[in-house]
């Protein structure tokens, strides 16, 4: 990784699991790359879990009560 954009390119390719192999970490940067992957996967998982939780809460508060009301009035 010699030029400034290379770390960003490497991070993007690694995080998206494309893994082209044209840029490789050397020495201690291999550990940094492994930690980055772990943190990145954890972060994506937390964001998705929060989004699913928010959608479930929205459905519970706004969608399901409307369906229950329609079923009782029919």
Secondary structure, 3 states (H helix, E strand, C coil): CCCHHHHHHHHHHHHCCCCCCCCCCCCCHHHHHHHHHHHHHHHHHHHHHHHHHHHHHHHHHHHHHHHHHHHHHC
